[in-house]
């Protein structure tokens, strides 16, 4: 089983994040790419995982599972968690501060909290009976 969680903040939080990230890290490979929904990227990756499992011919046909859920965050909760995710873990203090300031302002404009949409994706397969 391969699984992971994909989070998608509302546009009111995602857009200021993307703008601040591009400004703070202009040399990032992500800075020059058009915006895509994270879920689209992850679903494509999990489909490739299933294809690779099929190619081994060692497993029955893989299944893909999906579970959608939500979680509310306060400004402080999200700003505590955000630096521990993805490419932000590699940023210097000044770059990170610029991004957190933009995201914090966006959350403040929403009343200090927001609801995050999550999707848990999984690709599973049962080993084929080879006897």
C-alpha positions in Angstrom: 0.0 0.0 0.0 1.2 3.5 -0.9 -0.7 6.4 0.6 -0.5 10.0 1.3 -2.4 13.1 2.2 -3.0 16.1 -0.1 -4.0 19.4 1.3 -5.6 22.3 -0.7 -6.1 25.5 1.1 -8.9 27.9 -0.1 -7.9 30.3 -2.9 -7.8 33.1 -0.4 -4.9 31.4 1.4 -3.3 29.6 -1.6 -2.9 32.6 -3.9 -1.1 34.8 -1.3 1.1 31.8 -0.5 2.0 31.2 -4.2 2.7 34.9 -4.8 5.0 35.2 -1.7 6.7 31.9 -2.5 7.6 33.1 -6.0 8.9 36.4 -4.7 10.9 34.8 -1.8 12.3 31.9 -3.9 12.4 33.1 -7.5 15.0 30.4 -8.5 12.8 27.5 -7.4 11.7 25.1 -10.1 8.1 25.6 -8.9 8.3 29.4 -9.3 8.2 29.3 -13.1 5.4 26.7 -13.4 1.8 27.4 -13.9 -0.4 26.9 -10.9 -1.9 23.4 -10.7 -4.1 21.9 -8.1 -2.0 19.7 -5.8 -4.7 17.0 -6.0 -4.3 16.7 -9.8 -0.5 16.2 -9.4 -0.9 13.6 -6.7 -3.6 11.7 -8.6 -1.4 11.5 -11.6 1.5 10.1 -9.4 -0.7 7.5 -7.8 -2.0 6.4 -11.2 1.7 5.9 -12.2 2.3 3.9 -9.1 -0.6 1.6 -10.1 0.9 1.3 -13.6 4.3 0.3 -12.2 2.7 -2.3 -9.9 0.8 -3.8 -12.9 4.0 -4.0 -14.9 5.6 -6.3 -12.3 2.9 -8.9 -13.0 3.5 -9.9 -9.3 0.2 -8.5 -8.1 -3.5 -8.5 -8.8 -4.8 -5.4 -10.4 -4.2 -2.4 -8.1 -7.0 -0.5 -6.6 -7.0 3.3 -6.0 -8.8 4.6 -2.9 -9.7 8.2 -2.0 -11.1 9.7 1.2 -12.0 13.4 1.3 -12.0 15.3 4.7 -11.7 18.7 6.2 -9.9 20.3 9.1 -10.2 23.9 10.5 -7.1 25.8 11.4 -6.5 29.0 13.3 -3.9 31.4 12.0 -1.4 30.3 14.6 -2.0 26.6 14.1 -1.4 26.9 10.3 1.6 29.1 10.6 3.2 26.6 13.1 2.6 23.7 10.7 3.4 25.3 7.4 7.2 25.5 7.8 7.3 21.8 8.3 5.8 21.0 4.9 7.4 20.4 1.5 9.9 22.9 0.1 9.4 25.3 3.0 11.6 23.0 5.2 14.6 24.1 3.1 14.1 27.9 3.2 16.2 30.4 5.2 14.6 32.4 8.0 14.1 35.6 5.8 12.5 33.7 3.0 10.2 31.8 5.4 9.3 35.0 7.3 8.1 36.6 4.0 5.9 33.7 3.2 4.5 33.3 6.7 3.7 37.1 6.8 1.7 36.9 3.6 -0.2 33.7 4.6 -0.9 35.1 8.1 -2.3 38.3 6.6 -4.5 36.2 4.3 -5.8 34.2 7.2 -6.4 37.3 9.2 -8.6 38.6 6.4 -10.7 35.5 6.7 -11.4 36.2 10.4 -8.3 34.4 11.8 -9.3 30.8 10.7 -10.0 28.7 7.6 -11.0 25.2 6.6 -8.5 23.1 4.8 -9.7 20.5 2.3 -7.7 17.2 2.5 -7.7 14.1 0.3 -6.1 10.9 1.4 -5.1 8.8 -1.6 -3.9 5.2 -1.6 -2.9 2.6 -4.2 -3.2 -1.0 -3.0 -2.5 -4.3 -4.5 -2.6 -7.9 -3.4 0.2 -10.2 -4.3 -0.8 -12.6 -7.1 -1.1 -16.3 -6.4 1.9 -17.7 -8.2 1.4 -21.3 -7.2 
